Amino acid sequence: QVQLVESGGGLVQPGGSLRLSCAASKSIFRFYAMGWYRQAPGKQRELVALITRDNRITFAESVKGRFTIFADNTKNTVYLQMNTLKPEDTAVYYCKADWGSLGDYWGQGTQVTVSS
């Protein structure tokens, strides 16, 4: 079993920044990849950013150049730095750990609202 706890969401004005954190209950070296996903009301959950064990990174086209994903292995935490936020970034953001054949694990989500 793996517990993932997200934090850092909130209300921010357009153009602002937030940093989301995802703290894992196990060493993140165990996971093939960790990612951030988001789900806006009435929409499907979508990938935002992914970082693999060997530090390959993928971003959704809509966030390229604005968001960064990075990991602190000493804290078993993955971060999503979000800059130049737009109203369309409003969603619940979820962290996911890919543990291969042992399954995927999700956090409880954190709300991000971008509004003036």
N, C-alpha and C positions, 0 to 999 in steps of 0.2 A: 504494500500500500504506500501511496505517496500523497502527501498533502501539499497543496500549492495555495499560498495566500497572497492575493494581490492587494496593492495599496497605491495611493497617490492620485486617485481620480478626484474630480471636483468640477466646479464651474469656473470657466475661464472665458475671457473676451476673445473675439476673433483677433488673430495675430499673436496671441499669447502662447505660453509654453506650459507643459506639464511633464513630469517624469513619473512613469508607472514602475512599480517594483513587483516582482514575483518571487517570493521566498519559498524554496522547496525544503521538504523535511528530510530529503536525502541528497547526497552529493550529486550535483548536476553532471558530473562526469559520467554517471550511469546512463544518461539519456542520449539517444541518438540525436535528438534535436529538441529545442524548446522554441515555442512560438507565441506570438500575440495574435489574437483574433478579436473581431468585434462584431456586434450585432445591433443594428439600429431597429427601431420599431417597424414591424411589417416587412422586414428584410431578412434574408438568410445570413447566417454567420459567415464571415469571410476572413481570409488570412490577411493580416496586416504586415507582419514581419516574422522571419524565422531565422534562427541561428543553429547550426549543426555542431556536433561535437568537435569537428575539425575546423570550426569557425567559418564555414561557408554561410553567407547571408543572402536572404531573399526578401524583397519588399514588394508590396502591392504597388502597382503603377501610380495609384492615387496618392501615395505618401512618399514616393521617392524624392529625395532632396530635402524633405522636411522632417522625417523621422529617422531615428537611429536605434539599433538594438545592440546591446552588449551585455556581457556576463561578468560577474565577479565570483570566481570559483571559491574564493576563501569564505564567501558569505552564502554560497549556494543560492545566489539570486541573479535573476535576469531582469534587465531594465529596458524600458521603452521610453526614449527621450522624444518628445513630440514638440516640434517647433512650428511656428507660423500656422497655428491651428485655425481651422475653418469650421463654419457651422455644420458642414456635411461630415465632419469627424465625430459628431455627437453620436454616442453609442455606448453600450456596455462592452467593456474590454475584458477579455478572458485570456488567461495564460494556459498553455497546454504543454505537457511533457510527453514526448514520444519515447516509450521504453520498449520499442520493438515488439517482440512476441509477448512481452509482459503487459502490453496494452498502452492506451493513452490515458492520461490523467489531466483533469481540468480543475482550475480554480473556480471560486464562487463568482467572480466578476467584479468589476469596479466601474461605476458610472462616470463617463466623461461628457460634460455638456459645454458646448461652445456657443455662447450667446452674449449679445450686448444688452 
